[in-house]
Amino acid sequence: MNSMFRALKVFNYRLWVTGALVSNIGTWMQRVAQDWLVLTILTHNSGTAAGITTGLQFLPIVFLGPFAGLLGDRVNKRKLLLCTQTAMGLCALVLGLLVVTRTVELWHVYVLALLLGVASAFDAPSRQAFVSEVVAKEDVPNAVALNSASFNLARLAGPGVAGLVIALFGTGPAFLINAASFAAVIFSLWRMRVSELQPVVRVPRGKGQIREGFRYIRQRPDLMMIMGLVFMVGTFGMNFQITNALMATTIFHLGPGEYGLLGSVMAVGTLAAALLAARRKKMRMLYIVGGALAFGVTVAVAAFMPSYALYALALVPVGLASLTFMNACNTTVQLTTDSAMRGRVLAVYMVVLQGGTPIGAPLVGWIATAFGARWSLWIGAVVAIASGLVALVMMNRRNHVRLRDQVRSLRPFAVAQALHR
């Protein structure tokens, strides 16, 4: 048990993860409230409008991500995060006030989603890289996994609380609660013991530094494979804020409470995956490729579920597979990247992960509207499985391993592992 939570021995990390937990609960509340506002109040269950909103929120990182990563390598990450977290809180506050005063229109949501995306584009790479400055290098895998656990504890509580708040008071208070929650992470950053941080050497100004980051990635086949997998799975498979909302409303004909509960149920699986990851001291490519394949299979199974209860139950293994995949990608990128390049590489990673959303979210929303919500899940499942198989073949070629031999040895290997345990 001590090994699972060893990063919590660090004072600054305890402060950071506590503030992040409170803020993430508010963030999940906003995600649920925003989708519900667009789908049921500002439109008539328009998956396209919900997809556009989500796409606008992630669009800025496509254009700003590389520059944001370079900025993170150049400046004090803690001070940068104080600015970006404050800006994100203000976006939530303005949207909440518009809803409460009943003056909100769809274009307001679009504009604020875009502004939130701008702040998030500068926040995400520095927030990911900041973990390696809070704890020692040997504790980075554990800290990343506990970050995921904190995020998914919030995911467990946030959607359910949001559904309750929306059912009782409407969407406006959910946005205002999220705005207030940013105070927790801002306070944690403010109160950190700066002398105990482990900042990396800042990169001096120079020409071609963004191109240098891309060149570094191109020279690393493992990073290229991770980027490709993350793009395909993230763009077409991980759009649950849209697919769950449409499954709840158009397939099962239920309300905001049941929609919020789907996010909480899925978080049971993601939390379990985060805690399992916290026990690992090493990360292997097996978790990345296997996680992508498992994600595709479990999403396909969930899409076939005939009732709300069975669909919710099927989301638990979906959450387990998705977080295993994402945590393995994140940890591998952080641990295998040179510290001077980490901000730029993580920025590209975030661009690849979130930058496909402006393409995938509207497309998935349109598919759900035109053909039904289940089709949007099946498309994501097929893409994830196909991408995982391509990555497996590429990895085997690089390691001179034949897939036929892997399949033949799979069963005895599994039995031997079981006997060993």
C-alpha positions as CSV (number, residue, x, y, z in Angstrom):
1,M,0.0,0.0,0.0
2,N,2.9,2.4,0.8
3,S,4.3,1.9,-2.7
4,M,0.9,2.8,-4.2
5,F,0.8,6.2,-2.5
6,R,4.5,7.0,-2.1
7,A,4.3,10.3,-3.9
8,L,2.0,11.6,-1.3
9,K,4.9,11.7,1.2
10,V,6.0,14.9,-0.6
11,F,4.3,18.0,0.9
12,N,4.0,19.9,-2.3
13,Y,2.5,17.0,-4.1
14,R,-0.1,16.5,-1.4
15,L,-1.0,20.1,-1.7
16,W,-1.1,19.9,-5.5
17,V,-3.2,16.8,-5.8
18,T,-5.8,18.0,-3.2
19,G,-6.3,21.3,-5.0
20,A,-6.6,19.4,-8.3
21,L,-9.2,17.0,-6.9
22,V,-11.5,19.9,-5.9
23,S,-11.0,21.7,-9.2
24,N,-11.5,18.6,-11.3
25,I,-14.8,17.9,-9.6
26,G,-15.9,21.3,-10.7
27,T,-14.6,20.7,-14.2
28,W,-16.6,17.5,-14.6
29,M,-19.7,19.3,-13.3
30,Q,-19.2,21.9,-16.1
31,R,-18.7,19.3,-18.8
32,V,-22.0,17.7,-17.9
33,A,-23.8,21.0,-17.5
34,Q,-22.4,22.4,-20.7
35,D,-23.6,19.3,-22.8
36,W,-27.0,19.4,-21.1
37,L,-27.4,23.1,-21.7
38,V,-26.6,22.7,-25.4
39,L,-28.6,19.5,-25.9
40,T,-31.8,20.2,-24.0
41,I,-32.1,24.0,-23.4
42,L,-30.5,25.7,-26.4
43,T,-31.2,23.0,-29.0
44,H,-33.5,20.0,-29.4
45,N,-31.0,17.2,-28.8
46,S,-28.6,18.4,-31.5
47,G,-25.5,16.2,-31.4
48,T,-24.0,18.4,-34.0
49,A,-24.2,21.5,-31.8
50,A,-22.8,19.5,-28.8
51,G,-20.0,18.4,-31.1
52,I,-19.2,21.9,-32.3
53,T,-19.1,23.1,-28.7
54,T,-16.6,20.4,-27.7
55,G,-14.6,21.0,-30.9
56,L,-14.3,24.7,-30.2
57,Q,-13.0,24.0,-26.7
58,F,-10.2,21.8,-28.1
59,L,-9.5,23.8,-31.3
60,P,-7.0,26.3,-29.8
61,I,-4.6,23.6,-28.8
62,V,-4.1,22.7,-32.4
63,F,-2.7,26.1,-33.2
64,L,-1.3,27.2,-29.8
65,G,0.0,23.8,-28.4
66,P,3.6,23.9,-29.8
67,F,4.0,27.5,-28.7
68,A,2.5,26.8,-25.3
69,G,4.9,23.9,-24.8
70,L,7.9,26.1,-25.7
71,L,6.6,28.7,-23.3
72,G,6.4,26.1,-20.6
73,D,10.1,25.2,-21.2
74,R,11.1,28.8,-21.0
75,V,9.1,30.3,-18.0
76,N,8.3,29.3,-14.4
77,K,5.6,26.7,-14.8
78,R,4.0,27.4,-11.4
79,K,3.5,31.1,-12.2
80,L,2.1,30.2,-15.6
81,L,-0.4,27.8,-14.1
82,L,-1.6,30.4,-11.7
83,C,-2.5,32.6,-14.7
84,T,-4.1,29.9,-16.8
85,Q,-6.2,28.5,-13.9
86,T,-7.5,32.0,-13.1
87,A,-8.5,32.5,-16.7
88,M,-10.3,29.2,-16.9
89,G,-12.2,30.0,-13.7
90,L,-13.3,33.4,-15.1
91,C,-14.7,31.6,-18.2
92,A,-16.8,29.3,-16.0
93,L,-18.0,32.3,-13.9
94,V,-19.2,34.3,-17.0
95,L,-21.1,31.3,-18.4
96,G,-22.7,30.7,-15.1
97,L,-23.8,34.3,-14.8
98,L,-25.3,34.2,-18.3
99,V,-27.3,31.1,-17.5
100,V,-28.5,32.3,-14.1
101,T,-29.7,35.6,-15.6
102,R,-31.3,33.7,-18.5
103,T,-29.5,35.7,-21.1
104,V,-27.4,32.8,-22.5
105,E,-27.5,32.0,-26.2
106,L,-25.8,29.2,-28.1
107,W,-23.2,31.6,-29.6
108,H,-22.2,32.6,-26.0
109,V,-21.5,29.0,-25.2
110,Y,-19.4,28.7,-28.4
111,V,-17.4,31.8,-27.6
112,L,-16.7,30.8,-24.0
113,A,-15.8,27.3,-25.0
114,L,-13.2,28.8,-27.4
115,L,-11.8,31.1,-24.8
116,L,-11.6,28.2,-22.3
117,G,-9.8,26.3,-24.9
118,V,-7.2,29.0,-25.3
119,A,-6.5,29.1,-21.6
120,S,-6.4,25.3,-21.5
121,A,-4.0,25.1,-24.4
122,F,-1.4,27.0,-22.4
123,D,-2.3,25.2,-19.2
124,A,-2.2,21.5,-20.3
125,P,1.5,20.9,-21.3
126,S,2.8,22.9,-18.3
127,R,0.4,21.1,-15.9
128,Q,1.5,17.7,-17.2
129,A,5.2,18.6,-17.1
130,F,4.9,20.3,-13.6
131,V,4.5,16.9,-12.0
132,S,8.2,16.1,-12.7
133,E,9.2,19.3,-10.8
134,V,7.1,18.5,-7.7
135,V,8.4,14.9,-7.1
136,A,11.7,13.1,-7.6
137,K,12.2,11.3,-11.0
138,E,11.8,7.8,-9.4
139,D,8.4,8.9,-8.1
140,V,7.1,10.4,-11.4
141,P,5.2,7.2,-12.5
142,N,3.5,7.0,-9.2
143,A,2.7,10.7,-9.2
144,V,1.2,10.5,-12.8
145,A,-0.9,7.5,-11.8
146,L,-2.1,9.3,-8.6
147,N,-3.0,12.3,-10.7
148,S,-5.1,10.0,-12.8
149,A,-6.7,8.6,-9.7
150,S,-7.5,12.1,-8.4
151,F,-8.9,13.0,-11.8
152,N,-11.1,9.9,-11.8
153,L,-12.2,10.4,-8.2
154,A,-13.5,13.7,-9.5
155,R,-15.0,12.0,-12.5
156,L,-16.7,9.6,-10.1
157,A,-18.2,12.4,-8.0
158,G,-18.5,15.3,-10.5
159,P,-21.1,14.0,-13.0
160,G,-23.4,12.6,-10.3
161,V,-23.3,15.9,-8.4
162,A,-23.8,17.8,-11.6
163,G,-26.9,15.7,-12.5
164,L,-28.3,16.4,-9.0
165,V,-27.6,20.1,-9.1
166,I,-29.0,20.4,-12.7
167,A,-32.2,18.5,-11.7
168,L,-32.7,20.7,-8.6
169,F,-31.5,24.1,-9.6
170,G,-30.6,24.1,-13.3
171,T,-27.3,24.3,-15.2
172,G,-26.3,27.8,-14.0
173,P,-25.3,26.9,-10.4
174,A,-23.1,24.0,-11.8
175,F,-21.0,26.5,-13.8
176,L,-20.7,28.8,-10.7
177,I,-19.6,25.9,-8.5
178,N,-16.9,25.1,-11.1
179,A,-15.8,28.7,-11.1
180,A,-15.4,28.6,-7.3
181,S,-13.5,25.3,-7.4
182,F,-10.6,26.9,-9.3
183,A,-9.8,28.7,-6.0
184,A,-8.6,25.3,-4.6
185,V,-5.9,24.7,-7.2
186,I,-4.8,28.4,-7.2
187,F,-4.4,28.2,-3.4
188,S,-2.4,25.0,-3.7
189,L,0.0,26.6,-6.2
190,W,0.3,29.7,-4.1
191,R,1.1,27.8,-0.9
192,M,3.7,25.4,-2.3
193,R,7.2,25.4,-0.7
194,V,9.1,26.8,-3.7
195,S,12.5,25.8,-2.2
196,E,11.4,22.1,-2.3
197,L,10.5,22.1,-6.0
198,Q,12.8,20.6,-8.5
199,P,12.6,22.9,-11.5
200,V,14.4,21.9,-14.7
201,V,16.8,24.2,-16.5
202,R,14.8,26.7,-18.5
203,V,15.4,26.8,-22.2
204,P,16.9,30.1,-23.4
205,R,15.4,32.0,-26.3
206,G,16.6,30.8,-29.7
207,K,15.5,30.2,-33.3
208,G,13.9,27.0,-34.5
209,Q,13.1,25.7,-31.0
210,I,9.6,24.5,-32.0
211,R,10.9,22.7,-35.1
212,E,13.5,21.2,-32.8
213,G,10.7,19.6,-30.7
214,F,9.1,18.1,-33.8
215,R,12.5,16.9,-35.0
216,Y,13.1,15.2,-31.7
217,I,9.8,13.3,-31.9
218,R,10.4,12.2,-35.5
219,Q,13.7,10.7,-34.5
220,R,11.9,8.6,-31.8
221,P,9.8,5.7,-33.4
222,D,8.3,4.9,-30.0
223,L,7.0,8.4,-29.6
224,M,5.7,8.5,-33.2
225,M,3.7,5.3,-32.6
226,I,2.2,6.7,-29.3
227,M,1.2,9.9,-31.0
228,G,-0.5,8.0,-33.8
229,L,-2.4,5.8,-31.5
230,V,-3.4,8.6,-29.2
231,F,-4.7,10.7,-32.2
232,M,-6.9,7.9,-33.6
233,V,-8.3,6.7,-30.3
234,G,-8.8,10.2,-28.8
235,T,-10.3,11.6,-32.0
236,F,-12.8,8.9,-32.8
237,G,-13.2,6.9,-29.6
238,M,-13.1,9.2,-26.5
239,N,-16.1,11.4,-27.1
240,F,-18.2,10.2,-24.2
241,Q,-19.4,13.6,-23.2
242,I,-21.4,13.5,-26.4
243,T,-22.1,9.8,-26.8
244,N,-23.2,9.3,-23.2
245,A,-25.5,12.3,-23.4
246,L,-27.1,11.1,-26.6
247,M,-27.4,7.5,-25.3
248,A,-29.1,8.8,-22.2
249,T,-31.5,11.1,-24.0
250,T,-32.2,9.6,-27.4
251,I,-31.8,5.8,-26.8
252,F,-32.9,5.4,-23.2
253,H,-35.1,8.6,-22.9
254,L,-33.8,9.6,-19.5
255,G,-32.9,12.8,-17.7
256,P,-29.8,14.7,-16.4
257,G,-29.5,12.6,-13.3
258,E,-29.1,9.4,-15.3
259,Y,-26.8,11.0,-17.7
260,G,-24.5,12.3,-14.9
261,L,-24.6,8.8,-13.4
262,L,-23.1,7.3,-16.5
263,G,-19.9,9.4,-16.1
264,S,-19.7,8.3,-12.4
265,V,-20.1,4.7,-13.3
266,M,-17.4,4.9,-16.0
267,A,-15.1,6.5,-13.4
268,V,-15.3,3.3,-11.3
269,G,-13.3,1.6,-14.1
270,T,-10.9,4.5,-14.7
271,L,-10.2,4.9,-10.9
272,A,-9.4,1.2,-10.7
273,A,-7.0,1.5,-13.6
274,A,-5.3,4.5,-12.0
275,L,-4.8,2.6,-8.7
276,L,-3.4,-0.4,-10.6
277,A,-1.0,1.9,-12.5
278,A,0.2,3.5,-9.2
279,R,1.6,0.1,-8.2
280,R,3.7,-0.2,-11.4
281,K,7.3,0.9,-11.2
282,K,7.9,0.4,-14.9
283,M,5.9,1.1,-18.0
284,R,5.9,-1.2,-21.1
285,M,4.6,-0.7,-24.7
286,L,2.3,-3.7,-24.0
287,Y,0.1,-1.5,-21.8
288,I,-0.2,1.0,-24.6
289,V,-1.1,-1.3,-27.5
290,G,-3.1,-3.7,-25.3
291,G,-5.0,-0.8,-23.8
292,A,-6.0,0.5,-27.3
293,L,-7.2,-2.9,-28.3
294,A,-9.1,-3.5,-25.1
295,F,-10.7,-0.1,-25.3
296,G,-12.1,-0.8,-28.8
297,V,-13.5,-4.2,-27.8
298,T,-15.2,-2.9,-24.6
299,V,-16.7,0.1,-26.4
300,A,-18.1,-2.2,-29.1
301,V,-19.7,-4.4,-26.4
302,A,-21.2,-1.3,-24.6
303,A,-22.8,-0.1,-27.9
304,F,-24.8,-3.3,-28.1
305,M,-26.3,-3.1,-24.6
306,P,-30.1,-3.0,-24.8
307,S,-30.9,-1.3,-21.5
308,Y,-29.6,1.7,-19.5
309,A,-28.5,-0.5,-16.6
310,L,-26.5,-2.9,-18.8
311,Y,-25.0,0.0,-20.8
312,A,-23.9,1.7,-17.5
313,L,-22.4,-1.6,-16.3
314,A,-20.5,-2.0,-19.6
315,L,-18.9,1.4,-19.1
316,V,-16.8,0.1,-16.2
317,P,-14.5,-2.0,-18.4
318,V,-14.5,0.8,-20.9
319,G,-13.2,3.2,-18.2
320,L,-10.6,0.6,-17.1
321,A,-9.2,0.1,-20.7
322,S,-9.2,3.8,-21.6
323,L,-7.3,4.9,-18.5
324,T,-4.8,2.1,-18.8
325,F,-4.1,3.2,-22.3
326,M,-3.9,6.9,-21.5
327,N,-1.8,6.5,-18.3
328,A,0.7,4.3,-20.1
329,C,1.0,6.8,-23.0
330,N,1.4,9.8,-20.6
331,T,3.9,8.1,-18.3
332,T,6.0,6.8,-21.2
333,V,6.2,10.2,-22.8
334,Q,7.2,11.9,-19.6
335,L,9.8,9.4,-18.5
336,T,11.5,8.8,-21.9
337,T,11.8,12.5,-22.9
338,D,14.8,14.7,-22.2
339,S,13.9,17.2,-19.5
340,A,14.8,20.2,-21.7
341,M,12.4,19.0,-24.4
342,R,9.6,17.7,-22.1
343,G,7.3,20.8,-22.4
344,R,7.5,20.8,-26.2
345,V,7.0,17.1,-26.5
346,L,4.1,17.1,-24.0
347,A,2.6,20.0,-25.9
348,V,2.6,18.0,-29.1
349,Y,1.2,15.0,-27.2
350,M,-1.7,17.2,-26.0
351,V,-2.2,18.6,-29.5
352,V,-2.5,15.1,-30.8
353,L,-4.7,14.0,-28.0
354,Q,-7.1,17.0,-27.9
355,G,-6.4,18.5,-31.3
356,G,-8.4,15.8,-33.1
357,T,-11.5,16.6,-31.1
358,P,-12.5,19.6,-33.3
359,I,-12.6,17.0,-36.1
360,G,-13.9,14.0,-34.2
361,A,-16.5,15.6,-31.9
362,P,-18.6,17.2,-34.6
363,L,-18.2,14.1,-36.8
364,V,-19.3,11.8,-34.0
365,G,-22.2,14.1,-33.1
366,W,-23.3,14.2,-36.8
367,I,-23.1,10.3,-37.0
368,A,-25.2,10.0,-33.8
369,T,-27.8,12.5,-35.1
370,A,-28.0,11.0,-38.6
371,F,-27.7,7.2,-37.8
372,G,-28.2,6.9,-34.1
373,A,-26.1,7.1,-30.9
374,R,-25.0,3.5,-31.1
375,W,-23.3,4.1,-34.5
376,S,-21.1,6.8,-32.9
377,L,-19.8,4.2,-30.4
378,W,-19.2,1.5,-33.1
379,I,-17.2,3.8,-35.3
380,G,-14.9,4.7,-32.3
381,A,-14.5,1.0,-31.4
382,V,-13.6,0.0,-35.0
383,V,-11.0,2.8,-35.3
384,A,-9.4,1.9,-31.9
385,I,-9.1,-1.8,-32.7
386,A,-7.7,-1.2,-36.2
387,S,-5.2,1.3,-34.8
388,G,-4.1,-1.1,-32.1
389,L,-3.6,-3.9,-34.6
390,V,-1.5,-1.6,-36.9
391,A,0.6,-0.5,-33.9
392,L,1.1,-4.1,-32.8
393,V,2.3,-5.1,-36.3
394,M,4.7,-2.1,-36.4
395,M,6.1,-2.9,-32.9
396,N,6.6,-6.6,-33.9
397,R,8.5,-5.6,-37.0
398,R,10.8,-3.4,-35.1
399,N,11.4,-6.1,-32.5
400,H,11.6,-8.9,-35.2
401,V,8.7,-10.8,-33.7
402,R,6.0,-12.6,-35.7
403,L,2.4,-12.1,-34.8
404,R,1.7,-15.8,-35.4
405,D,4.3,-16.7,-32.8
406,Q,2.7,-14.3,-30.3
407,V,-0.7,-15.8,-30.8
408,R,0.6,-19.3,-30.4
409,S,2.5,-18.4,-27.2
410,L,-0.3,-16.3,-25.7
411,R,-2.2,-19.1,-23.9
412,P,0.8,-20.9,-22.2
413,F,2.2,-17.5,-21.3
414,A,-1.0,-16.6,-19.6
415,V,-1.2,-19.9,-17.7
416,A,2.5,-19.6,-16.6
417,Q,1.9,-16.1,-15.4
418,A,-1.2,-17.2,-13.4
419,L,0.8,-20.1,-11.8
420,H,3.6,-17.7,-11.0
421,R,1.2,-15.3,-9.2
